[in-house]
Amino acid sequence: MTFAPINVCFYSVGAALGICHYLCPVRKIKRVCIWILKTGLKLFALSIIYLVVCKWVMPPITLTQLGSLVSGNGLKRDYVSYDEISGNAKLAAIAGEDQLFAIHGGFDWPALKQSLESEKGKRSKGSAASTISQQTAKNVFLWQGSGVTKYLRKAPEFVYTKLIEWIWGKKRILEVYLNVIEMGKGIYGIQAAAESYYQKDAAHLNRNEAASIIACLPNPKKYTVKPRSKFVNFKAGWILRQMRNIQDNEKIKTLTVSK
């Protein structure tokens, strides 16, 4: 009987040590998770500030452009203002990539649904499931890639797309899009593309030239403008027809016709 309190004491200490051993890793994991969450929120807050700044200042570099440098493809880029871009290039981009750009809020929901329902998520012909706004958000603030990285990108892509729609507006989105998008191996933006392919400024691109450049966008490393690949040849003809179909739309005119 005299050993009972001692036994209880030992048992209590053992139980306490066991509980501490059990809780310690959990607490460490919890602290790590909290740190990750706080860091993520701080980075997100900084990215929002960056997003607001980019309403007036062109992005100094994107992850895609940085990847081009690292991979050895180089980086040919020359940012130009909205008024220094041919109306033909603006119209070709809308006709070829996102014909509802002037009226949607960042997403083409019918096209997205069609894309998701098609086999293996592939786009059907003529469908633009990824809008100009989404592509701009992805290029400026996020990363390229397919598979798992693509799905990890979807949530922040939705957030940044809505934010640039609210904060930047359509003209700024189109301006940034045409300046940062890859338009050939190591070629970024409409000015660099115009200089590389046609030895002229983006302001002087004619309809056929603009359509040819935009036609390479699904895969600018594979679908070459010079020499003109079969895909670019076919797609450019399709874009030219779409340009004629939408050119008289008043909302599109406000985005493409110089005043």
C-alpha positions, 0 to 999 in steps of 0.5 A, spaced: 500 500 500 505 504 501 508 504 494 501 505 491 502 513 491 509 512 488 506 508 482 501 513 481 506 518 480 510 514 476 504 512 471 502 520 471 509 522 469 509 516 464 502 518 461 504 526 461 511 524 457 507 520 452 502 525 451 507 530 450 511 526 445 504 525 441 503 532 441 509 535 440 510 533 432 502 535 432 504 542 435 510 543 430 506 541 424 501 546 426 506 551 427 509 550 420 502 550 417 501 557 420 507 560 418 506 557 411 499 560 411 502 567 414 507 567 409 502 566 403 497 571 405 503 576 406 506 574 399 498 575 396 498 582 399 504 584 396 502 581 389 495 585 390 500 591 390 504 589 384 497 588 380 495 595 382 502 598 380 501 594 373 495 598 372 500 603 369 507 600 369 508 594 365 511 588 368 518 588 368 519 580 367 514 574 367 516 567 369 515 565 362 520 570 360 525 568 365 524 561 363 526 563 356 532 566 358 534 560 363 533 555 357 537 559 352 531 561 348 533 568 349 528 574 350 526 579 345 521 584 348 520 591 346 514 594 350 509 599 347 503 603 349 496 601 347 496 607 341 502 604 338 499 597 337 495 596 330 488 596 331 489 590 326 493 586 331 488 588 337 482 585 332 486 579 330 487 577 338 480 578 339 477 574 333 482 569 334 483 568 342 477 571 345 471 573 341 467 575 347 472 579 350 469 585 350 463 583 354 465 577 359 467 578 366 473 575 365 471 568 363 467 565 357 463 560 361 459 556 355 466 555 352 469 553 359 463 548 360 464 545 352 472 544 354 471 540 360 465 536 357 470 534 351 474 528 351 480 529 355 478 536 356 481 538 349 478 544 346 473 543 340 475 547 334 474 555 335 472 554 342 476 559 347 475 556 353 481 560 356 480 568 355 484 573 354 483 576 361 485 569 364 491 568 359 494 575 361 493 573 369 496 567 368 502 570 364 503 576 368 502 573 375 503 565 375 506 560 371 505 556 365 504 548 365 500 542 364 498 536 369 498 537 376 501 544 376 495 546 371 490 544 376 494 548 382 494 554 378 486 554 377 484 557 383 489 563 383 488 564 376 481 565 377 482 570 383 487 574 379 483 574 372 477 577 376 482 582 379 485 585 373 478 585 370 475 590 376 482 594 377 485 594 370 479 594 365 479 591 358 484 596 354 489 595 359 488 587 359 489 587 352 495 592 352 498 588 357 496 581 353 499 583 347 506 586 350 507 579 354 504 573 350 510 569 347 509 570 339 515 565 337 521 562 340 524 567 345 519 573 342 515 576 347 510 581 345 507 584 338 512 589 337 518 584 338 514 579 333 512 585 328 520 587 328 522 579 327 517 577 322 516 583 318 521 588 320 516 594 322 513 597 328 507 594 331 503 600 329 504 598 322 501 591 322 496 590 316 491 585 317 494 579 314 500 580 318 497 581 325 492 574 323 499 570 322 502 572 328 496 571 333 495 564 329 501 562 332 499 563 339 496 556 341 504 553 341 508 559 338 515 554 338 511 549 334 507 553 329 512 558 326 510 565 323 516 565 319 517 560 315 509 560 315 507 553 318 501 549 315 497 550 322 499 558 321 497 558 314 490 555 316 489 559 322 490 565 319 485 565 314 480 563 319 482 569 324 481 573 318 474 571 316 472 572 324 475 579 324 471 581 318 465 578 322 466 582 328 469 588 326 463 592 326 461 590 333 460 597 337 464 594 343 469 591 339 470 598 335 471 601 342 477 597 343 480 596 336 479 603 332 484 608 334 481 615 335 
